[in-house]
Each structure stands twice: as C-alpha cells, then as structure tokens.
Amino acid sequence: MMHYQQKLDKIFSKGNLWKHRTLRTLFDPNSSQYNQTTMEKKIEILKIIRENKIDLVELLNEYKEFYFEENKIYVVDTADEGFEILLRNEKI
C-alpha cells in the first residue's frame, strides 16, 4: 500500500518532495504550515486531490495514523477540525 505522502508526491511533485506533503497545510489549524497557506491555496490543493480520485476520508485517516505513529497526538487531535474548516470553506 502506498503511503499517503507518496500518493501526494505522485500528484504534485515533479521529481522532488512536494512542499505540502505532510498535509498539515490542510488539516492542522495550529501549525505554521496551515497558517502560512491561504484558504484559496488549501482549496486549490483539495481540488487537485479530488480530481485525482483520492478518497478524502481515507486520506485523513492515513494522515492521523501517520501522526499517531510519530507520537504527535496533538496533530491527530486537530485533524478533524481542520478537515471540517476546509470543507466548509470549499462550499463558499
């Protein structure tokens, strides 16, 4: 099974590691990555993920599993909130 970051690298990178590959840009409202990225950019990233037929719930679960294994429970704890904010703004 391909790791979620590898899936994103395949879509977004041109042979290099993609800047937002951890997805904290989308799912972690307490991170610097999130705060340094506009909502418009977040929605643009989300749109590309959807266009590539990646299941968002599965992606979110893989993200949470990754940070759980990294023992960064505070990142796991904010993931659902970040996801909800993203989906709310996508509709606007």
C-alpha positions, 0 to 999 in steps of 0.5 A, a space after each residue: 500500500 502506498 503511503 499517503 505522502 507518496 500518493 501526494 508526491 505522485 500528484 504534485 511533485 515533479 521529481 522532488 518532495 512536494 512542499 505540502 506533503 505532510 498535509 498539515 497545510 490542510 488539516 492542522 489549524 495550529 501549525 505554521 504550515 496551515 497558517 502560512 497557506 491561504 484558504 484559496 491555496 488549501 482549496 486549490 490543493 483539495 481540488 487537485 486531490 479530488 480530481 485525482 480520485 483520492 478518497 478524502 476520508 481515507 486520506 485523513 485517516 492515513 494522515 492521523 495514523 501517520 501522526 499517531 505513529 510519530 507520537 504527535 497526538 496533538 496533530 491527530 487531535 486537530 485533524 478533524 477540525 481542520 478537515 471540517 474548516 476546509 470543507 466548509 470553506 470549499 462550499 463558499 
